[in-house]
């Protein structure tokens, strides 16, 4: 089959235009490292962000400092302080540990290779400890002072992603009480076995704080996490990708990362329910956790796996005191919603009307644009093809003028003089032989033929006409 290349040009142009529209309207590709943040999907953080982003909440990070110039933390880091008495305000981090925690909590995914935080609307208050070395020893004095500085700096959530295997000191207990009495939620890492710990470390073992253990993908208990009766909730702590030192990114393994995730969830709750005090924020977290391991509170998961969406949406009865300080309530608080009920969460009942995501809307818009472009291209092609056909037909009918002039508009004229019809054709009306016409030479009439004389009639004895009938023609 022969293809008319010229006829295909409009269709090709239409398809190309459609592809160009598709390429131009398509949203920017997701950050290459977003897939590394598996825990965001497991915790349904995108759904949680329909309810809260942590807007208006200050989260203190008592750690090695926070790099305020990290591309995913710019504008998120407030001027904090240094509890070791050194100069500066906490917005620098030679070690990278504090920056990693801050990224897990409040990263904004602002750079091309950016990452997302649990509460990107929250602000970070960095309280820097003596972290001049990569692995500075834990100092309960500077940590306790840092907790007090965080409270005085306006933090509503304090993240302490560090600890020590020794016993709790009076300074630590006093600092925790100082925070709890001033309506602050304190979240502390339970500890890692890699550092030689075999039980929940201090200050996570101080009553009233949320002591966090670690889990892996799928919610299994992480083997690198310590366990103990002080455990309150569990959160992802294995292969946690987020911000790091030198404005870069990296993975973290440990209950430090788990703690930062829970601190982010606490910020989401405090933003969603600004009238809740710290006791009820803690109560909401433990009552909506997904029970795992043995029924009720256990040494590995505590009250269960952290569940941000349910914590933001469930109807939780209020409490008058911190449930972690009430032995009866802390032993086994009645869950408000089961794990199956949490799956039935309807976002339309909680401020955001649900509906399609921005990406879904963009896909629909792209599809409509492509269809319109293709229809427009088809219409242009049909119009162009019709005009081409008419031009070709006109060219095919373009006869010479001298031939067109010979065609009579009202019929043909009679034949001229000397015309004789072909043999077997009758003579045209009014035709007479030319004057002087004679039969051709050698012509003889047929045998028995005789010309009829004038007055010729039928031979005698022939049949006569019927009576009353005239034989005249």
Secondary structure, DSSP 8 states (H G I E B T S, - for coil): ----HHHHHHHHHHHHHHHHHHHHHS-----TTGGG-HHHHHTTHHHHTTT---TT-EEEEEES---TTSTTTTTTEEEEEETTS-SS-S---SSSHHHHHHHHHH-B--STT--B-TTTTSEEEEEE-S--STT----HHHHHHHHHHHHHTT-SEEEE---BSS---HHHHHHHHHHHHTT-EEEEE--BGGGT--S--BTTTSTTSEEEEEE-TTS-B-TTB---TT--EEEE-SSEEEE-STT-EEEE-SHHHHHHHHHHHHHHHHHHTTT--HHHHHHHHHHSSB--SSSSSBTTTBT-B--HHHHHHS-----SS-GGG-HHHHH----SS-HHHHHT--GGGSSS-----HHHHHHHHHHHHHHHHHHHHHHHHHHHHHHHHHHHHHHHT---HHHHHTS-SS------TT----TT----TT----TT----TT----TT-----TT----TT-----TT-----
